[in-house]
Amino acid sequence: MTTEPVRTRFGYHLIRLLERRQGTPMDAAEAREQLLQERKQEAVQHLLEELLAKATVRINPALVQAQL
């Protein structure tokens, strides 16, 4: 278990290692591609969060009553 809580964007966490697995090493090109994909996903997530924060939701009662 970690000696101190770890802070992430989701709050504070205690981490406990349950097992270790032997991994296979990546070559530089493969690691770079994986990092690029992760960065792209993070950028999309950040953009969605910004758009949701700015969004205005309006409910049309006539459509809600018609159950469309």
Residue pairs with C-beta under 8 A, 6 or more apart in sequence:
1 14
1 15
1 16
1 17
2 14
2 15
2 16
5 12
5 13
5 14
6 12
6 13
6 14
6 15
7 13
26 34
